Amino acid sequence: MRIAITGGIGSGKSYVCRRLNARGIEVYDCDDAAKRLMRNSRQIREGLIRLVGEKVYDGEELCKPVLAQFLLLSEQNKQAVNAVVHPAVAADYLASGKEWMESAILFDSGFDRRIKFDYVVCVTAPLEVRISRVMARDGITREKTLEWIGRQLPQEEVLRHCQFEIVNDGQQDIDKQIDKIFNIINNNKTKMVQTILSIAGKPGLYKLVSRGKMNLIVEALDETHKRMPAFATDRVTSLADIAMFTETEDIPLMKVLANIRDKEEGKECSINFKKCSSKELREYFGEILPDFDRDRVHDSDIKKLFSWYNILVKAGITDFEEALAPTEGENVDSRKEQ
């Protein structure tokens, strides 16, 4: 699970992060990490010297005024520096093992395109509150504060890209808002683990990321982790709702997958199901599910099953009994009725 916290200058992100820290949650600070990496990373050092020149470093120390002057010259310069620093920060965050990240310019800088976050929390505050905080904190004029605020994306635009909002106006209870977000995330964790999807006409499998009134947001279980919407017109099926025909009763897919896992000791299918003969395919499947219905279960069904099994194993999902637990009637197509 990856969660980002963002918000404009003066919104009070740092205070929210301290409240999270009080709960034992470590939040990765992008700004602090960038400063540390610009001091210590040889790769960043060499990249900045190529862009700005030798004068950007004085010995081992970064010359901030020189870098700031370079950044202010053009938007191209700013993007060029981001291209040097941000990949290193992204890699450092992923290596940190922390779920939460704080980034003031998550969307402004395009950093959200480098890392796929499950949720983004926007910390907001009224404009006058933000102005007062920045003036008091940095000892600058109102005009300068407004100039700084104006360089960032408008608060309303940032909020449109986020799943959650924490209003930090000095009046609202921050901890209650955090509790509400935790409850939603914890509930969604269960749903997302249980909801692995097949979409007709699209290869592979997908996990449910979030639900909207008009669509679902799904993420491919392959190495691309590509996210896309699935609409009410798409034939979306939860693997939890699929069963295999046998001579006696239908067997839930999770049990069939568990049988394959046990036979293959948690590894991918040993049979080349794409090239083997129909006889070989069905004999092998007979070892998995001895009483499968030979008339109603076709070769294409078996091949699809083995393909799904391999995708799940590659994605690190082998506890099929938990991952494909029954959805208790909450079919993914319930969105059509919303």
KAGI-V767052 format. One record per residue. RES is the residue in three letters. PHI is phi in whole degrees, -180 to 180 (none if undefined). OMEGA is omega in whole degrees, 0 to 359 (NA if undefined). Layout:
BEGIN
res=RES phi=PHI omega=OMEGA
res=RES phi=PHI omega=OMEGA
END
This chain:
BEGIN
res=MET phi=none omega=178
res=ARG phi=-125 omega=184
res=ILE phi=-131 omega=179
res=ALA phi=-109 omega=173
res=ILE phi=-115 omega=179
res=THR phi=-138 omega=181
res=GLY phi=154 omega=183
res=GLY phi=-71 omega=178
res=ILE phi=-58 omega=179
res=GLY phi=85 omega=181
res=SER phi=-78 omega=178
res=GLY phi=98 omega=179
res=LYS phi=-60 omega=184
res=SER phi=-62 omega=179
res=TYR phi=-66 omega=178
res=VAL phi=-61 omega=179
res=CYS phi=-64 omega=177
res=ARG phi=-66 omega=178
res=ARG phi=-66 omega=176
res=LEU phi=-67 omega=179
res=ASN phi=-61 omega=178
res=ALA phi=-65 omega=177
res=ARG phi=-93 omega=180
res=GLY phi=88 omega=181
res=ILE phi=-101 omega=177
res=GLU phi=-86 omega=180
res=VAL phi=-108 omega=179
res=TYR phi=-73 omega=182
res=ASP phi=-96 omega=183
res=CYS phi=-62 omega=183
res=ASP phi=-65 omega=179
res=ASP phi=-63 omega=180
res=ALA phi=-65 omega=180
res=ALA phi=-62 omega=179
res=LYS phi=-63 omega=180
res=ARG phi=-64 omega=182
res=LEU phi=-69 omega=177
res=MET phi=-68 omega=175
res=ARG phi=-81 omega=194
res=ASN phi=-108 omega=184
res=SER phi=-86 omega=178
res=ARG phi=-65 omega=180
res=GLN phi=-63 omega=179
res=ILE phi=-67 omega=179
res=ARG phi=-56 omega=181
res=GLU phi=-65 omega=179
res=GLY phi=-66 omega=180
res=LEU phi=-69 omega=178
res=ILE phi=-65 omega=177
res=ARG phi=-64 omega=182
res=LEU phi=-79 omega=191
res=VAL phi=-100 omega=184
res=GLY phi=116 omega=183
res=GLU phi=-59 omega=185
res=LYS phi=-69 omega=180
res=VAL phi=-70 omega=174
res=TYR phi=-123 omega=173
res=ASP phi=-114 omega=187
res=GLY phi=70 omega=179
res=GLU phi=-95 omega=186
res=GLU phi=-96 omega=175
res=LEU phi=-75 omega=177
res=CYS phi=-87 omega=185
res=LYS phi=-60 omega=179
res=PRO phi=-61 omega=180
res=VAL phi=-67 omega=179
res=LEU phi=-65 omega=180
res=ALA phi=-62 omega=179
res=GLN phi=-62 omega=178
res=PHE phi=-64 omega=181
res=LEU phi=-64 omega=184
res=LEU phi=-76 omega=183
res=LEU phi=-69 omega=181
res=SER phi=-166 omega=175
res=GLU phi=-66 omega=178
res=GLN phi=-61 omega=178
res=ASN phi=-62 omega=180
res=LYS phi=-62 omega=180
res=GLN phi=-68 omega=179
res=ALA phi=-66 omega=177
res=VAL phi=-67 omega=177
res=ASN phi=-57 omega=182
res=ALA phi=-65 omega=177
res=VAL phi=-85 omega=189
res=VAL phi=-86 omega=190
res=HIS phi=-64 omega=177
res=PRO phi=-59 omega=179
res=ALA phi=-69 omega=178
res=VAL phi=-66 omega=179
res=ALA phi=-60 omega=180
res=ALA phi=-64 omega=180
res=ASP phi=-66 omega=178
res=TYR phi=-63 omega=181
res=LEU phi=-62 omega=180
res=ALA phi=-78 omega=184
res=SER phi=-72 omega=182
res=GLY phi=80 omega=180
res=LYS phi=-85 omega=179
res=GLU phi=-83 omega=188
res=TRP phi=-97 omega=177
res=MET phi=-136 omega=174
res=GLU phi=-107 omega=178
res=SER phi=-145 omega=182
res=ALA phi=-71 omega=185
res=ILE phi=-119 omega=183
res=LEU phi=-55 omega=182
res=PHE phi=-91 omega=180
res=ASP phi=-56 omega=187
res=SER phi=-91 omega=184
res=GLY phi=79 omega=182
res=PHE phi=-64 omega=180
res=ASP phi=-65 omega=178
res=ARG phi=-86 omega=178
res=ARG phi=-85 omega=181
res=ILE phi=-130 omega=177
res=LYS phi=-87 omega=179
res=PHE phi=-96 omega=177
res=ASP phi=-73 omega=179
res=TYR phi=-144 omega=172
res=VAL phi=-127 omega=180
res=VAL phi=-106 omega=178
res=CYS phi=-104 omega=175
res=VAL phi=-92 omega=183
res=THR phi=-124 omega=175
res=ALA phi=-159 omega=177
res=PRO phi=-59 omega=184
res=LEU phi=-55 omega=183
res=GLU phi=-65 omega=177
res=VAL phi=-66 omega=179
res=ARG phi=-62 omega=180
res=ILE phi=-60 omega=181
res=SER phi=-62 omega=181
res=ARG phi=-65 omega=183
res=VAL phi=-67 omega=179
res=MET phi=-61 omega=181
res=ALA phi=-70 omega=183
res=ARG phi=-72 omega=188
res=ASP phi=-105 omega=178
res=GLY phi=62 omega=181
res=ILE phi=-116 omega=183
res=THR phi=-77 omega=177
res=ARG phi=-62 omega=181
res=GLU phi=-62 omega=180
res=LYS phi=-66 omega=179
res=THR phi=-61 omega=179
res=LEU phi=-64 omega=177
res=GLU phi=-64 omega=179
res=TRP phi=-63 omega=180
res=ILE phi=-61 omega=182
res=GLY phi=-67 omega=179
res=ARG phi=-77 omega=181
res=GLN phi=-99 omega=176
res=LEU phi=-60 omega=177
res=PRO phi=-57 omega=182
res=GLN phi=-56 omega=181
res=GLU phi=-63 omega=180
res=GLU phi=-70 omega=178
res=VAL phi=-60 omega=183
res=LEU phi=-61 omega=181
res=ARG phi=-64 omega=181
res=HIS phi=-93 omega=187
res=CYS phi=-109 omega=177
res=GLN phi=-87 omega=184
res=PHE phi=-134 omega=175
res=GLU phi=-127 omega=170
res=ILE phi=-116 omega=181
res=VAL phi=-86 omega=182
res=ASN phi=-113 omega=183
res=ASP phi=-101 omega=182
res=GLY phi=86 omega=181
res=GLN phi=-115 omega=182
res=GLN phi=-72 omega=179
res=ASP phi=-79 omega=183
res=ILE phi=-65 omega=183
res=ASP phi=-64 omega=178
res=LYS phi=-66 omega=178
res=GLN phi=-67 omega=177
res=ILE phi=-65 omega=178
res=ASP phi=-58 omega=181
res=LYS phi=-63 omega=179
res=ILE phi=-64 omega=179
res=PHE phi=-59 omega=181
res=ASN phi=-62 omega=180
res=ILE phi=-66 omega=181
res=ILE phi=-63 omega=180
res=ASN phi=-65 omega=177
res=ASN phi=-66 omega=180
res=ASN phi=-69 omega=178
res=LYS phi=-57 omega=180
res=THR phi=-64 omega=181
res=LYS phi=-65 omega=184
res=MET phi=-69 omega=178
res=VAL phi=-65 omega=184
res=GLN phi=-77 omega=190
res=THR phi=-105 omega=172
res=ILE phi=-108 omega=195
res=LEU phi=-118 omega=167
res=SER phi=-114 omega=180
res=ILE phi=-120 omega=183
res=ALA phi=-58 omega=178
res=GLY phi=86 omega=179
res=LYS phi=-122 omega=182
res=PRO phi=-72 omega=173
res=GLY phi=83 omega=179
res=LEU phi=-126 omega=183
res=TYR phi=-138 omega=172
res=LYS phi=-108 omega=179
res=LEU phi=-76 omega=179
res=VAL phi=-98 omega=179
res=SER phi=-159 omega=180
res=ARG phi=-117 omega=172
res=GLY phi=-119 omega=180
res=LYS phi=-70 omega=185
res=MET phi=-111 omega=183
res=ASN phi=-157 omega=171
res=LEU phi=-113 omega=170
res=ILE phi=-106 omega=183
res=VAL phi=-121 omega=180
res=GLU phi=-128 omega=180
res=ALA phi=-62 omega=179
res=LEU phi=-83 omega=179
res=ASP phi=-85 omega=185
res=GLU phi=-69 omega=180
res=THR phi=-76 omega=184
res=HIS phi=53 omega=182
res=LYS phi=-67 omega=178
res=ARG phi=-104 omega=180
res=MET phi=-160 omega=177
res=PRO phi=-86 omega=170
res=ALA phi=-122 omega=188
res=PHE phi=-100 omega=182
res=ALA phi=-62 omega=179
res=THR phi=-79 omega=178
res=ASP phi=-78 omega=176
res=ARG phi=-87 omega=183
res=VAL phi=-106 omega=182
res=THR phi=-128 omega=174
res=SER phi=-79 omega=178
res=LEU phi=-61 omega=178
res=ALA phi=-66 omega=183
res=ASP phi=-101 omega=183
res=ILE phi=-104 omega=176
res=ALA phi=-136 omega=179
res=MET phi=-106 omega=179
res=PHE phi=-73 omega=170
res=THR phi=-130 omega=181
res=GLU phi=-71 omega=183
res=THR phi=-114 omega=183
res=GLU phi=-141 omega=178
res=ASP phi=-73 omega=182
res=ILE phi=-106 omega=179
res=PRO phi=-55 omega=183
res=LEU phi=-58 omega=183
res=MET phi=-61 omega=180
res=LYS phi=-74 omega=178
res=VAL phi=-66 omega=178
res=LEU phi=-62 omega=179
res=ALA phi=-64 omega=177
res=ASN phi=-64 omega=178
res=ILE phi=-63 omega=180
res=ARG phi=-58 omega=182
res=ASP phi=-66 omega=180
res=LYS phi=-68 omega=184
res=GLU phi=-92 omega=180
res=GLU phi=55 omega=175
res=GLY phi=80 omega=180
res=LYS phi=-98 omega=178
res=GLU phi=-66 omega=181
res=CYS phi=-57 omega=179
res=SER phi=-82 omega=180
res=ILE phi=-87 omega=175
res=ASN phi=-85 omega=189
res=PHE phi=-68 omega=180
res=LYS phi=-79 omega=186
res=LYS phi=-117 omega=184
res=CYS phi=-71 omega=179
res=SER phi=-74 omega=178
res=SER phi=-61 omega=180
res=LYS phi=-64 omega=179
res=GLU phi=-63 omega=181
res=LEU phi=-61 omega=185
res=ARG phi=-75 omega=175
res=GLU phi=-65 omega=179
res=TYR phi=-64 omega=181
res=PHE phi=-65 omega=177
res=GLY phi=-62 omega=176
res=GLU phi=-73 omega=179
res=ILE phi=-81 omega=184
res=LEU phi=-135 omega=189
res=PRO phi=-55 omega=185
res=ASP phi=-104 omega=179
res=PHE phi=-64 omega=182
res=ASP phi=-74 omega=185
res=ARG phi=-65 omega=181
res=ASP phi=-86 omega=186
res=ARG phi=-95 omega=177
res=VAL phi=-97 omega=184
res=HIS phi=-93 omega=178
res=ASP phi=-57 omega=181
res=SER phi=-63 omega=177
res=ASP phi=-66 omega=181
res=ILE phi=-66 omega=179
res=LYS phi=-63 omega=178
res=LYS phi=-63 omega=179
res=LEU phi=-59 omega=181
res=PHE phi=-65 omega=177
res=SER phi=-63 omega=178
res=TRP phi=-62 omega=180
res=TYR phi=-57 omega=181
res=ASN phi=-62 omega=179
res=ILE phi=-62 omega=181
res=LEU phi=-65 omega=180
res=VAL phi=-64 omega=179
res=LYS phi=-61 omega=180
res=ALA phi=-82 omega=178
res=GLY phi=83 omega=180
res=ILE phi=-102 omega=179
res=THR phi=-127 omega=176
res=ASP phi=-88 omega=187
res=PHE phi=-66 omega=180
res=GLU phi=-62 omega=178
res=GLU phi=-88 omega=185
res=ALA phi=-65 omega=182
res=LEU phi=-114 omega=178
res=ALA phi=-62 omega=181
res=PRO phi=-54 omega=182
res=THR phi=-88 omega=177
res=GLU phi=54 omega=174
res=GLY phi=86 omega=182
res=GLU phi=-89 omega=181
res=ASN phi=-71 omega=183
res=VAL phi=-62 omega=183
res=ASP phi=-79 omega=176
res=SER phi=-62 omega=179
res=ARG phi=-62 omega=181
res=LYS phi=-66 omega=184
res=GLU phi=-95 omega=185
res=GLN phi=-78 omega=NA
END
